Amino acid sequence: MLTKDRAHLADLQRRILDAEHTLSALRVQESVVKERLHAYKYPVSTLPNELIAEIFLHFLPKYPICPPLAGPNSPIILTHICRSWRDIAIATPRLWRAVSLSGRRSWANPNNINLWFSRAGCLPLALRLNEADGYDPAALALMRAVLPYRSRCEYLELRLDDYIPGLPELEGEFPLLRHLDLELDDDPPYGEIVFHNFPMLRSVVLDVLAARWIVLPWRQLTSLSLHSISFHDCVAVLRKVINLLECNLNIIVHDEKYIVNPPIKLPHLKLLKVDGDGSMNAFLGSFVLPALSTLHVCEMLLGPDPIFSLTSFISTSECHLRQLRITCTHPKSQPYTSYCAALTSVQELSLGDDPDRRPLHLLSGF
């Protein structure tokens, strides 16, 4: 028995020695492979930091479209990849110059807003505050956290579901503001909000309540969009914006016999887009637009004889209409050939049957 165990032990020791030699050889190979891997640089890691930062910028929507504070579409996600990319992202101010805020997201608090904008350096900013609850103290805190940055604000979009006590504080100076998009859910109980220290403001988007209660430097505007607004309220604003170049109207028609006298004259307007809910007689008869070159309009806003409305408008305005797009949300009152025959001076004429205005016909150089 002892002889057998001694033989077995000798065999085990021999096998252990062979295994140790094999393990030693494997460890040498492992070391060589590790050195080779450590020496390898992934192609993206060889790129200059400036190029990586440029790639990061293309990850975000084009400024001034605002990415969210957090989540897959936020620049925050770029700081979670690796330490090197985190450092590059934090050191790239253009990644942090635009942000969409919401009072209902836990990440949206004053401390994080300050951190975000500190990374933007001294760059102009684009801010979007949406779905804020005016009776939530956190929403008011958000509003007030944004106010210290208004001197750098270039684009501002506010969607206020309820009355926010901090809204009057926006009446202060916005020296860089170029674009304001404002929507209110209720009439402000304190009356008009006067925005007068906006020397760079040129473009404005308003809903009906904002258009009714906000006082702006109207004469310096060149682009105006009014949505969900009655024609009566629309007229009150359009009489003030005499230097407009572009205008986009979404009209809710309450009185199809509403007559504008004297007509609205916008001597510099080049582009007018109008859609609406309801029908209105001789809508275009309310305007004199001598510089107009592009008109997009719903057929139902042209009254029972849309061709007469168009020809009369062109004659009265003495405009040289280059592009005319007519949207038909109901069956067309006139065939396309009738429009072509009557509007021979229009270079591009399209007639669409759907609300998305996809043209059925296009006539170039007619």
C-alpha atoms as a printed R data frame, in Angstrom:
    type eleno elety resid chain resno       x       y       z
1   ATOM     1    CA   MET     A     1   0.000   0.000   0.000
2   ATOM     2    CA   LEU     A     2   2.818   2.429   0.882
3   ATOM     3    CA   THR     A     3   4.620   1.609  -2.332
4   ATOM     4    CA   LYS     A     4   1.483   2.406  -4.334
5   ATOM     5    CA   ASP     A     5   0.937   5.748  -2.528
6   ATOM     6    CA   ARG     A     6   4.586   6.746  -3.038
7   ATOM     7    CA   ALA     A     7   4.221   6.050  -6.771
8   ATOM     8    CA   HIS     A     8   0.977   8.030  -6.911
9   ATOM     9    CA   LEU     A     9   2.593  10.963  -5.057
10  ATOM    10    CA   ALA     A    10   5.515  11.011  -7.461
11  ATOM    11    CA   ASP     A    11   3.078  11.052 -10.391
12  ATOM    12    CA   LEU     A    12   1.123  13.936  -8.853
13  ATOM    13    CA   GLN     A    13   4.289  15.930  -8.234
14  ATOM    14    CA   ARG     A    14   5.380  15.392 -11.842
15  ATOM    15    CA   ARG     A    15   1.990  16.513 -13.137
16  ATOM    16    CA   ILE     A    16   2.043  19.571 -10.845
17  ATOM    17    CA   LEU     A    17   5.480  20.502 -12.154
18  ATOM    18    CA   ASP     A    18   4.263  20.158 -15.752
19  ATOM    19    CA   ALA     A    19   1.204  22.306 -14.929
20  ATOM    20    CA   GLU     A    20   3.448  24.931 -13.310
21  ATOM    21    CA   HIS     A    21   5.622  25.060 -16.420
22  ATOM    22    CA   THR     A    22   2.468  25.404 -18.571
23  ATOM    23    CA   LEU     A    23   1.061  28.119 -16.265
24  ATOM    24    CA   SER     A    24   4.382  29.958 -16.350
25  ATOM    25    CA   ALA     A    25   4.340  29.928 -20.148
26  ATOM    26    CA   LEU     A    26   0.720  31.163 -20.181
27  ATOM    27    CA   ARG     A    27   1.618  33.993 -17.793
28  ATOM    28    CA   VAL     A    28   4.414  35.074 -20.128
29  ATOM    29    CA   GLN     A    29   1.963  35.096 -23.038
30  ATOM    30    CA   GLU     A    30  -0.558  36.994 -20.900
31  ATOM    31    CA   SER     A    31   2.029  39.636 -20.090
32  ATOM    32    CA   VAL     A    32   2.914  40.070 -23.764
33  ATOM    33    CA   VAL     A    33  -0.757  40.446 -24.761
34  ATOM    34    CA   LYS     A    34  -1.385  42.949 -21.944
35  ATOM    35    CA   GLU     A    35   1.575  45.054 -23.030
36  ATOM    36    CA   ARG     A    36   0.315  45.002 -26.589
37  ATOM    37    CA   LEU     A    37  -3.213  46.027 -25.491
38  ATOM    38    CA   HIS     A    38  -1.876  48.791 -23.250
39  ATOM    39    CA   ALA     A    39   0.207  50.106 -26.114
40  ATOM    40    CA   TYR     A    40  -2.786  50.093 -28.500
41  ATOM    41    CA   LYS     A    41  -4.678  53.329 -28.944
42  ATOM    42    CA   TYR     A    42  -8.232  53.283 -30.258
43  ATOM    43    CA   PRO     A    43  -8.576  55.570 -33.279
44  ATOM    44    CA   VAL     A    44 -11.032  57.855 -31.446
45  ATOM    45    CA   SER     A    45  -8.503  58.259 -28.638
46  ATOM    46    CA   THR     A    46  -5.910  59.594 -31.059
47  ATOM    47    CA   LEU     A    47  -8.145  62.460 -32.178
48  ATOM    48    CA   PRO     A    48  -7.254  65.949 -30.952
49  ATOM    49    CA   ASN     A    49  -9.444  67.255 -28.157
50  ATOM    50    CA   GLU     A    50 -10.689  70.038 -30.426
51  ATOM    51    CA   LEU     A    51 -12.026  67.504 -32.929
52  ATOM    52    CA   ILE     A    52 -13.699  65.423 -30.205
53  ATOM    53    CA   ALA     A    53 -15.338  68.599 -28.907
54  ATOM    54    CA   GLU     A    54 -16.635  69.323 -32.419
55  ATOM    55    CA   ILE     A    55 -18.097  65.808 -32.616
56  ATOM    56    CA   PHE     A    56 -19.774  66.418 -29.260
57  ATOM    57    CA   LEU     A    57 -21.354  69.585 -30.649
58  ATOM    58    CA   HIS     A    58 -22.868  67.597 -33.532
59  ATOM    59    CA   PHE     A    59 -24.373  65.213 -30.993
60  ATOM    60    CA   LEU     A    60 -26.600  68.033 -29.737
61  ATOM    61    CA   PRO     A    61 -29.396  69.761 -31.683
62  ATOM    62    CA   LYS     A    62 -28.237  72.833 -33.541
63  ATOM    63    CA   TYR     A    63 -28.220  75.993 -31.450
64  ATOM    64    CA   PRO     A    64 -30.540  77.601 -30.417
65  ATOM    65    CA   ILE     A    65 -32.620  74.398 -30.118
66  ATOM    66    CA   CYS     A    66 -32.425  73.488 -26.433
67  ATOM    67    CA   PRO     A    67 -31.440  70.003 -25.196
68  ATOM    68    CA   PRO     A    68 -32.856  68.787 -21.861
69  ATOM    69    CA   LEU     A    69 -31.023  69.168 -18.572
70  ATOM    70    CA   ALA     A    70 -30.571  65.410 -18.251
71  ATOM    71    CA   GLY     A    71 -31.203  62.212 -20.183
72  ATOM    72    CA   PRO     A    72 -30.035  60.650 -23.466
73  ATOM    73    CA   ASN     A    73 -30.156  63.912 -25.437
74  ATOM    74    CA   SER     A    74 -28.375  66.021 -22.854
75  ATOM    75    CA   PRO     A    75 -24.658  66.922 -22.913
76  ATOM    76    CA   ILE     A    76 -24.582  65.486 -19.388
77  ATOM    77    CA   ILE     A    77 -24.483  62.027 -20.995
78  ATOM    78    CA   LEU     A    78 -21.114  62.893 -22.570
79  ATOM    79    CA   THR     A    79 -19.606  63.312 -19.108
80  ATOM    80    CA   HIS     A    80 -20.456  59.702 -18.202
81  ATOM    81    CA   ILE     A    81 -18.394  57.921 -20.888
82  ATOM    82    CA   CYS     A    82 -14.889  58.239 -19.497
83  ATOM    83    CA   ARG     A    83 -12.766  60.721 -17.567
84  ATOM    84    CA   SER     A    84 -11.088  62.078 -20.699
85  ATOM    85    CA   TRP     A    85 -14.400  62.743 -22.460
86  ATOM    86    CA   ARG     A    86 -15.830  64.251 -19.275
87  ATOM    87    CA   ASP     A    87 -12.957  66.731 -19.130
88  ATOM    88    CA   ILE     A    88 -13.394  67.636 -22.798
89  ATOM    89    CA   ALA     A    89 -17.168  68.073 -22.450
90  ATOM    90    CA   ILE     A    90 -16.897  70.274 -19.361
91  ATOM    91    CA   ALA     A    91 -14.230  72.389 -21.079
92  ATOM    92    CA   THR     A    92 -16.407  72.984 -24.174
93  ATOM    93    CA   PRO     A    93 -18.619  76.025 -23.408
94  ATOM    94    CA   ARG     A    94 -20.760  75.675 -26.545
95  ATOM    95    CA   LEU     A    95 -22.178  72.396 -25.206
96  ATOM    96    CA   TRP     A    96 -23.772  74.285 -22.317
97  ATOM    97    CA   ARG     A    97 -25.130  77.427 -24.005
98  ATOM    98    CA   ALA     A    98 -28.687  76.074 -24.475
99  ATOM    99    CA   VAL     A    99 -30.973  74.186 -22.105
100 ATOM   100    CA   SER     A   100 -34.598  73.176 -21.706
101 ATOM   101    CA   LEU     A   101 -35.878  73.422 -18.139
102 ATOM   102    CA   SER     A   102 -38.893  71.861 -16.494
103 ATOM   103    CA   GLY     A   103 -40.161  72.435 -12.968
104 ATOM   104    CA   ARG     A   104 -41.223  68.783 -12.732
105 ATOM   105    CA   ARG     A   105 -37.766  67.240 -13.147
106 ATOM   106    CA   SER     A   106 -35.714  66.615 -10.045
107 ATOM   107    CA   TRP     A   107 -32.488  67.589 -11.810
108 ATOM   108    CA   ALA     A   108 -33.921  71.029 -12.622
109 ATOM   109    CA   ASN     A   109 -32.934  72.993  -9.546
110 ATOM   110    CA   PRO     A   110 -31.080  76.301  -9.117
111 ATOM   111    CA   ASN     A   111 -27.766  74.655  -8.155
112 ATOM   112    CA   ASN     A   112 -27.652  72.551 -11.296
113 ATOM   113    CA   ILE     A   113 -28.702  75.503 -13.441
114 ATOM   114    CA   ASN     A   114 -25.822  77.551 -12.031
115 ATOM   115    CA   LEU     A   115 -23.429  74.663 -12.650
116 ATOM   116    CA   TRP     A   116 -24.676  74.302 -16.234
117 ATOM   117    CA   PHE     A   117 -24.311  77.975 -17.128
118 ATOM   118    CA   SER     A   118 -20.939  78.286 -15.419
119 ATOM   119    CA   ARG     A   119 -19.700  75.727 -17.952
120 ATOM   120    CA   ALA     A   120 -21.008  77.947 -20.766
121 ATOM   121    CA   GLY     A   121 -18.470  80.610 -19.883
122 ATOM   122    CA   CYS     A   122 -19.494  84.010 -21.242
123 ATOM   123    CA   LEU     A   123 -21.397  82.740 -24.286
124 ATOM   124    CA   PRO     A   124 -24.917  83.985 -25.131
125 ATOM   125    CA   LEU     A   125 -27.619  81.580 -23.972
126 ATOM   126    CA   ALA     A   126 -30.814  79.936 -25.221
127 ATOM   127    CA   LEU     A   127 -33.345  79.078 -22.502
128 ATOM   128    CA   ARG     A   128 -36.567  77.094 -22.644
129 ATOM   129    CA   LEU     A   129 -38.831  76.856 -19.607
130 ATOM   130    CA   ASN     A   130 -41.752  74.533 -20.243
131 ATOM   131    CA   GLU     A   131 -44.579  73.031 -18.196
132 ATOM   132    CA   ALA     A   132 -43.737  75.003 -15.075
133 ATOM   133    CA   ASP     A   133 -46.422  75.023 -12.417
134 ATOM   134    CA   GLY     A   134 -46.884  78.557 -11.117
135 ATOM   135    CA   TYR     A   135 -48.118  77.372  -7.724
136 ATOM   136    CA   ASP     A   136 -45.103  75.109  -7.212
137 ATOM   137    CA   PRO     A   137 -42.362  76.933  -5.254
138 ATOM   138    CA   ALA     A   138 -39.778  74.949  -7.232
139 ATOM   139    CA   ALA     A   139 -41.053  76.527 -10.464
140 ATOM   140    CA   LEU     A   140 -40.676  80.029  -9.060
141 ATOM   141    CA   ALA     A   141 -37.199  79.099  -7.816
142 ATOM   142    CA   LEU     A   142 -36.359  77.971 -11.356
143 ATOM   143    CA   MET     A   143 -37.563  81.254 -12.808
144 ATOM   144    CA   ARG     A   144 -35.482  83.237 -10.355
145 ATOM   145    CA   ALA     A   145 -32.448  81.024 -10.919
146 ATOM   146    CA   VAL     A   146 -32.612  81.952 -14.608
147 ATOM   147    CA   LEU     A   147 -33.004  85.720 -14.070
148 ATOM   148    CA   PRO     A   148 -29.330  86.397 -13.177
149 ATOM   149    CA   TYR     A   149 -28.406  85.144 -16.668
150 ATOM   150    CA   ARG     A   150 -30.830  87.346 -18.596
151 ATOM   151    CA   SER     A   151 -28.041  89.709 -19.666
152 ATOM   152    CA   ARG     A   152 -26.624  86.780 -21.703
153 ATOM   153    CA   CYS     A   153 -29.964  85.417 -22.915
154 ATOM   154    CA   GLU     A   154 -30.217  85.402 -26.727
155 ATOM   155    CA   TYR     A   155 -33.233  83.089 -27.218
156 ATOM   156    CA   LEU     A   156 -36.009  82.715 -24.657
157 ATOM   157    CA   GLU     A   157 -39.002  80.374 -24.781
158 ATOM   158    CA   LEU     A   158 -41.526  80.331 -21.936
159 ATOM   159    CA   ARG     A   159 -44.504  77.980 -21.674
160 ATOM   160    CA   LEU     A   160 -46.300  78.877 -18.476
161 ATOM   161    CA   ASP     A   161 -49.185  76.584 -17.549
162 ATOM   162    CA   ASP     A   162 -50.283  78.816 -14.686
163 ATOM   163    CA   TYR     A   163 -49.705  82.279 -13.324
164 ATOM   164    CA   ILE     A   164 -46.099  82.633 -12.165
165 ATOM   165    CA   PRO     A   165 -45.523  85.460  -9.667
166 ATOM   166    CA   GLY     A   166 -41.992  85.873 -11.027
167 ATOM   167    CA   LEU     A   167 -43.109  86.869 -14.537
168 ATOM   168    CA   PRO     A   168 -42.967  90.644 -13.879
169 ATOM   169    CA   GLU     A   169 -39.295  90.214 -12.997
170 ATOM   170    CA   LEU     A   170 -38.664  89.490 -16.671
171 ATOM   171    CA   GLU     A   171 -39.427  93.123 -17.427
172 ATOM   172    CA   GLY     A   172 -35.773  93.961 -16.749
173 ATOM   173    CA   GLU     A   173 -33.076  94.362 -19.371
174 ATOM   174    CA   PHE     A   174 -32.291  91.636 -21.898
175 ATOM   175    CA   PRO     A   175 -29.545  93.344 -23.928
176 ATOM   176    CA   LEU     A   176 -28.800  90.325 -26.189
177 ATOM   177    CA   LEU     A   177 -32.284  88.862 -26.655
178 ATOM   178    CA   ARG     A   178 -33.053  88.219 -30.335
179 ATOM   179    CA   HIS     A   179 -35.996  85.826 -30.123
180 ATOM   180    CA   LEU     A   180 -38.877  85.588 -27.627
181 ATOM   181    CA   ASP     A   181 -41.432  82.759 -27.629
182 ATOM   182    CA   LEU     A   182 -44.109  83.254 -24.971
183 ATOM   183    CA   GLU     A   183 -47.277  81.323 -24.141
184 ATOM   184    CA   LEU     A   184 -49.537  82.062 -21.164
185 ATOM   185    CA   ASP     A   185 -52.253  79.876 -19.713
186 ATOM   186    CA   ASP     A   186 -54.180  82.655 -18.004
187 ATOM   187    CA   ASP     A   187 -54.545  86.438 -17.937
188 ATOM   188    CA   PRO     A   188 -51.911  87.941 -15.627
189 ATOM   189    CA   PRO     A   189 -53.731  89.435 -12.628
190 ATOM   190    CA   TYR     A   190 -51.353  92.384 -12.494
191 ATOM   191    CA   GLY     A   191 -52.182  93.633 -16.000
192 ATOM   192    CA   GLU     A   192 -49.776  94.382 -18.831
193 ATOM   193    CA   ILE     A   193 -46.204  93.107 -18.817
194 ATOM   194    CA   VAL     A   194 -43.963  95.708 -20.434
195 ATOM   195    CA   PHE     A   195 -40.846  94.421 -22.185
196 ATOM   196    CA   HIS     A   196 -39.045  97.529 -23.362
197 ATOM   197    CA   ASN     A   197 -35.325  96.961 -22.706
198 ATOM   198    CA   PHE     A   198 -34.860  94.504 -25.581
199 ATOM   199    CA   PRO     A   199 -32.646  96.412 -28.050
200 ATOM   200    CA   MET     A   200 -31.740  93.335 -30.133
201 ATOM   201    CA   LEU     A   201 -35.191  91.727 -30.241
202 ATOM   202    CA   ARG     A   202 -36.273  90.958 -33.812
203 ATOM   203    CA   SER     A   203 -38.308  87.737 -33.699
204 ATOM   204    CA   VAL     A   204 -41.372  86.979 -31.530
205 ATOM   205    CA   VAL     A   205 -43.810  84.052 -31.167
206 ATOM   206    CA   LEU     A   206 -46.959  84.696 -29.090
207 ATOM   207    CA   ASP     A   207 -50.198  82.952 -28.234
208 ATOM   208    CA   VAL     A   208 -53.451  84.880 -27.834
209 ATOM   209    CA   LEU     A   209 -52.980  85.792 -24.158
210 ATOM   210    CA   ALA     A   210 -49.370  86.804 -24.582
211 ATOM   211    CA   ALA     A   211 -50.324  88.956 -27.578
212 ATOM   212    CA   ARG     A   212 -53.050  90.590 -25.507
213 ATOM   213    CA   TRP     A   213 -51.023  91.388 -22.395
214 ATOM   214    CA   ILE     A   214 -47.389  91.767 -23.451
215 ATOM   215    CA   VAL     A   215 -46.016  95.151 -24.484
216 ATOM   216    CA   LEU     A   216 -42.969  94.878 -26.749
217 ATOM   217    CA   PRO     A   217 -40.843  97.223 -28.841
218 ATOM   218    CA   TRP     A   218 -43.088  96.342 -31.799
219 ATOM   219    CA   ARG     A   219 -41.474  98.599 -34.395
220 ATOM   220    CA   GLN     A   220 -38.117  96.835 -34.234
221 ATOM   221    CA   LEU     A   221 -39.582  93.367 -34.939
222 ATOM   222    CA   THR     A   222 -38.904  91.760 -38.331
223 ATOM   223    CA   SER     A   223 -40.460  88.328 -37.676
224 ATOM   224    CA   LEU     A   224 -43.758  87.610 -35.917
225 ATOM   225    CA   SER     A   225 -45.749  84.426 -35.287
226 ATOM   226    CA   LEU     A   226 -49.182  84.513 -33.643
227 ATOM   227    CA   HIS     A   227 -50.941  81.234 -32.885
228 ATOM   228    CA   SER     A   228 -54.397  80.287 -31.618
229 ATOM   229    CA   ILE     A   229 -55.479  83.898 -31.898
230 ATOM   230    CA   SER     A   230 -58.678  85.597 -33.012
231 ATOM   231    CA   PHE     A   231 -58.471  87.859 -36.032
232 ATOM   232    CA   HIS     A   232 -59.562  90.794 -33.858
233 ATOM   233    CA   ASP     A   233 -56.594  90.283 -31.504
234 ATOM   234    CA   CYS     A   234 -54.366  89.639 -34.500
235 ATOM   235    CA   VAL     A   235 -55.242  93.006 -36.062
236 ATOM   236    CA   ALA     A   236 -54.432  94.859 -32.830
237 ATOM   237    CA   VAL     A   237 -50.872  93.484 -32.941
238 ATOM   238    CA   LEU     A   238 -50.310  93.786 -36.691
239 ATOM   239    CA   ARG     A   239 -51.023  97.500 -36.665
240 ATOM   240    CA   LYS     A   240 -47.951  97.965 -34.438
241 ATOM   241    CA   VAL     A   241 -45.369  95.877 -36.325
242 ATOM   242    CA   ILE     A   242 -44.860  98.069 -39.359
243 ATOM   243    CA   ASN     A   243 -41.325  96.829 -40.100
244 ATOM   244    CA   LEU     A   244 -42.105  93.107 -40.377
245 ATOM   245    CA   LEU     A   245 -40.367  91.023 -43.033
246 ATOM   246    CA   GLU     A   246 -41.985  87.675 -42.137
247 ATOM   247    CA   CYS     A   247 -45.335  86.843 -40.517
248 ATOM   248    CA   ASN     A   248 -46.904  83.518 -39.555
249 ATOM   249    CA   LEU     A   249 -50.545  83.517 -38.373
250 ATOM   250    CA   ASN     A   250 -52.687  80.745 -36.911
251 ATOM   251    CA   ILE     A   251 -56.167  82.252 -36.681
252 ATOM   252    CA   ILE     A   252 -59.300  81.065 -34.924
253 ATOM   253    CA   VAL     A   253 -62.171  82.708 -36.800
254 ATOM   254    CA   HIS     A   254 -65.076  83.821 -34.614
255 ATOM   255    CA   ASP     A   255 -66.738  86.325 -36.958
256 ATOM   256    CA   GLU     A   256 -66.366  85.706 -40.673
257 ATOM   257    CA   LYS     A   257 -67.765  89.183 -41.430
258 ATOM   258    CA   TYR     A   258 -65.119  91.041 -39.435
259 ATOM   259    CA   ILE     A   259 -64.008  94.039 -41.518
260 ATOM   260    CA   VAL     A   260 -60.703  95.844 -41.069
261 ATOM   261    CA   ASN     A   261 -60.879  99.541 -41.871
262 ATOM   262    CA   PRO     A   262 -58.463 100.982 -42.725
263 ATOM   263    CA   PRO     A   263 -56.600  97.896 -43.994
264 ATOM   264    CA   ILE     A   264 -53.367  96.797 -42.354
265 ATOM   265    CA   LYS     A   265 -50.389  98.097 -44.298
266 ATOM   266    CA   LEU     A   266 -47.058  96.354 -43.825
267 ATOM   267    CA   PRO     A   267 -44.776  97.955 -46.393
268 ATOM   268    CA   HIS     A   268 -41.772  95.638 -45.929
269 ATOM   269    CA   LEU     A   269 -43.455  92.242 -45.463
270 ATOM   270    CA   LYS     A   270 -42.043  89.640 -47.857
271 ATOM   271    CA   LEU     A   271 -43.500  86.391 -46.485
272 ATOM   272    CA   LEU     A   272 -46.969  85.706 -45.067
273 ATOM   273    CA   LYS     A   273 -48.162  82.278 -43.902
274 ATOM   274    CA   VAL     A   274 -51.737  81.961 -42.684
275 ATOM   275    CA   ASP     A   275 -53.797  79.002 -41.542
276 ATOM   276    CA   GLY     A   276 -56.970  78.983 -39.521
277 ATOM   277    CA   ASP     A   277 -59.933  77.232 -38.028
278 ATOM   278    CA   GLY     A   278 -63.116  78.506 -39.677
279 ATOM   279    CA   SER     A   279 -64.031  80.496 -42.765
280 ATOM   280    CA   MET     A   280 -63.735  84.211 -43.355
281 ATOM   281    CA   ASN     A   281 -64.878  86.447 -46.167
282 ATOM   282    CA   ALA     A   282 -62.156  88.374 -47.966
283 ATOM   283    CA   PHE     A   283 -59.412  87.861 -45.392
284 ATOM   284    CA   LEU     A   284 -56.778  89.258 -47.743
285 ATOM   285    CA   GLY     A   285 -58.857  92.399 -48.219
286 ATOM   286    CA   SER     A   286 -57.684  93.400 -44.736
287 ATOM   287    CA   PHE     A   287 -54.092  93.805 -45.932
288 ATOM   288    CA   VAL     A   288 -51.994  95.991 -48.192
289 ATOM   289    CA   LEU     A   289 -48.603  94.306 -48.654
290 ATOM   290    CA   PRO     A   290 -46.636  95.894 -51.500
291 ATOM   291    CA   ALA     A   291 -43.380  93.966 -50.891
292 ATOM   292    CA   LEU     A   292 -44.982  90.509 -50.516
293 ATOM   293    CA   SER     A   293 -43.306  87.781 -52.584
294 ATOM   294    CA   THR     A   294 -44.400  84.579 -50.784
295 ATOM   295    CA   LEU     A   295 -47.939  83.785 -49.614
296 ATOM   296    CA   HIS     A   296 -49.162  80.562 -47.983
297 ATOM   297    CA   VAL     A   297 -52.876  80.695 -47.172
298 ATOM   298    CA   CYS     A   298 -55.877  78.451 -46.436
299 ATOM   299    CA   GLU     A   299 -58.507  78.567 -49.149
300 ATOM   300    CA   MET     A   300 -61.285  78.846 -46.573
301 ATOM   301    CA   LEU     A   301 -59.894  82.233 -45.497
302 ATOM   302    CA   LEU     A   302 -60.332  83.587 -49.021
303 ATOM   303    CA   GLY     A   303 -64.134  83.700 -48.903
304 ATOM   304    CA   PRO     A   304 -66.657  82.248 -51.372
305 ATOM   305    CA   ASP     A   305 -64.686  83.506 -54.403
306 ATOM   306    CA   PRO     A   306 -61.019  82.815 -53.572
307 ATOM   307    CA   ILE     A   307 -59.724  83.711 -57.038
308 ATOM   308    CA   PHE     A   308 -61.331  87.139 -56.893
309 ATOM   309    CA   SER     A   309 -59.917  87.653 -53.388
310 ATOM   310    CA   LEU     A   310 -56.412  86.826 -54.591
311 ATOM   311    CA   THR     A   311 -56.501  88.903 -57.764
312 ATOM   312    CA   SER     A   312 -58.037  91.853 -55.932
313 ATOM   313    CA   PHE     A   313 -55.415  91.618 -53.183
314 ATOM   314    CA   ILE     A   314 -52.522  91.483 -55.669
315 ATOM   315    CA   SER     A   315 -53.937  94.458 -57.564
316 ATOM   316    CA   THR     A   316 -54.583  96.539 -54.428
317 ATOM   317    CA   SER     A   317 -51.205  95.754 -52.860
318 ATOM   318    CA   GLU     A   318 -49.370  96.118 -56.175
319 ATOM   319    CA   CYS     A   319 -47.124  93.282 -55.074
320 ATOM   320    CA   HIS     A   320 -45.100  90.938 -57.294
321 ATOM   321    CA   LEU     A   321 -46.083  87.567 -55.861
322 ATOM   322    CA   ARG     A   322 -43.480  84.945 -56.708
323 ATOM   323    CA   GLN     A   323 -44.752  81.948 -54.710
324 ATOM   324    CA   LEU     A   324 -48.358  81.160 -53.818
325 ATOM   325    CA   ARG     A   325 -49.321  78.054 -51.869
326 ATOM   326    CA   ILE     A   326 -53.016  77.449 -51.184
327 ATOM   327    CA   THR     A   327 -54.019  74.822 -48.628
328 ATOM   328    CA   CYS     A   328 -57.449  73.214 -49.024
329 ATOM   329    CA   THR     A   329 -58.631  71.576 -45.807
330 ATOM   330    CA   HIS     A   330 -62.050  71.092 -47.433
331 ATOM   331    CA   PRO     A   331 -62.909  70.179 -51.047
332 ATOM   332    CA   LYS     A   332 -61.448  72.790 -53.372
333 ATOM   333    CA   SER     A   333 -63.900  75.482 -54.392
334 ATOM   334    CA   GLN     A   334 -61.946  76.131 -57.607
335 ATOM   335    CA   PRO     A   335 -59.939  73.766 -59.834
336 ATOM   336    CA   TYR     A   336 -56.212  74.218 -60.162
337 ATOM   337    CA   THR     A   337 -56.511  75.252 -63.818
338 ATOM   338    CA   SER     A   338 -58.768  78.170 -62.860
339 ATOM   339    CA   TYR     A   339 -56.165  79.460 -60.414
340 ATOM   340    CA   CYS     A   340 -53.469  79.151 -63.076
341 ATOM   341    CA   ALA     A   341 -55.527  81.018 -65.656
342 ATOM   342    CA   ALA     A   342 -56.325  83.891 -63.285
343 ATOM   343    CA   LEU     A   343 -52.925  84.235 -61.594
344 ATOM   344    CA   THR     A   344 -50.581  84.366 -64.549
345 ATOM   345    CA   SER     A   345 -48.125  86.681 -62.780
346 ATOM   346    CA   VAL     A   346 -47.376  84.135 -60.030
347 ATOM   347    CA   GLN     A   347 -44.169  82.216 -60.750
348 ATOM   348    CA   GLU     A   348 -44.793  79.240 -58.433
349 ATOM   349    CA   LEU     A   349 -48.320  78.079 -57.697
350 ATOM   350    CA   SER     A   350 -49.243  75.044 -55.599
351 ATOM   351    CA   LEU     A   351 -52.577  73.703 -54.425
352 ATOM   352    CA   GLY     A   352 -52.727  71.182 -51.581
353 ATOM   353    CA   ASP     A   353 -55.587  69.088 -50.213
354 ATOM   354    CA   ASP     A   354 -54.166  68.247 -46.799
355 ATOM   355    CA   PRO     A   355 -53.366  70.256 -43.688
356 ATOM   356    CA   ASP     A   356 -49.657  69.496 -44.080
357 ATOM   357    CA   ARG     A   357 -49.683  71.526 -47.308
358 ATOM   358    CA   ARG     A   358 -48.065  68.863 -49.462
359 ATOM   359    CA   PRO     A   359 -48.551  70.301 -52.942
360 ATOM   360    CA   LEU     A   360 -50.456  68.308 -55.553
361 ATOM   361    CA   HIS     A   361 -49.301  70.542 -58.399
362 ATOM   362    CA   LEU     A   362 -46.349  72.836 -58.861
363 ATOM   363    CA   LEU     A   363 -45.986  75.294 -61.706
364 ATOM   364    CA   SER     A   364 -42.600  77.016 -61.994
365 ATOM   365    CA   GLY     A   365 -42.029  80.010 -64.217
366 ATOM   366    CA   PHE     A   366 -45.686  80.238 -65.222
